[in-house]
């Protein structure tokens, strides 16, 4: 994991811990508090899943773009090599 990913994960973890601590010290009934924590955790989980899916999709797009460019460069290189070889022959 790169340093940006580690920082992002640390920020998310700190925000989650802060929110949960804030809920725990709030004067609410236990059942209401547990429901709120469960709902918030579920929302964060869904958001994180969506972010990971988007990141995976972007990474796949980047990979496809790089592969296509590499194939194009390979073709161009072969064409140039063949032209030079024909001139030399």
N, C-alpha and C positions, 0 to 999 in steps of 0.2 A: 504494500500500500504506500502510495506516495505521501509526501508531507501535507499536501492540500487535503487529501482524503482523511488523514489523521486529524487535521485541524477541524474539518467539517464534522467528523464523528464526535470529537471532543465538545464542540459547540452544541450539537444536538443532545449529547448526553447531559451536559450542564443545564441546558434549557429544560430537559425532561425532569432532572432531579429538582431543579428550582420550582417547577410547576407542581410536582408532587409534594414537596415540602410545604409550599404555599397552601395547597389543599388540606394537608394534614393539620396545619395550625389554624385553619379557618373554623369558625364556630358553626358546624353543620352536624346533622345527624349522621351517624356512622353509615347507615344504608345509603343515604344520599351521596355521601362522600365516596363510598366504594363504587357506586354507579358512575359518578362523574369521572373517577380515575379510570375505570374500565372503558368508558366512552372515549376519553381523551387518548388513552393508550391505543385503542382501536383506530382512531383517526390518524394518529401519528404513524402507526404501522401501515395503514393504507397509503399515506403520503410517501413514506419511505419506499414502499413497494413500487409506487408509480415512478418515483425518481430513479430507482434502480432500473426499471424497465426502460425508461427514456434513455438513461445512460448506456444501457446495453444496445438499444436500437441505434444510437448515435455512433457507438463504437463499431457496430456492424457496417453502418454506412461508410464510415471512415475506412474500414478495411476493404470494402468493395471498391471505393474510389482509388485507394492506393494500388489494389490489384489491377484495376483497369489501366491506370497510368503506367504501371510496370509492364503490362502486356503491350501497350502502345509503344513504349520506348524500346522494348525488345524487338518488335516488328520493324520499327524505324532503323534500329541498329543493323538488323539483318539486311534490310534493303540497301543501306549505305555500304555495308560490307560487300554485298553482291555487286554493286555498281563499281566499287574500287577494284574488285577482283576481275571484272569484265574489262576494265580499262588496262589492267596490268597484263592480261592474257593476250 
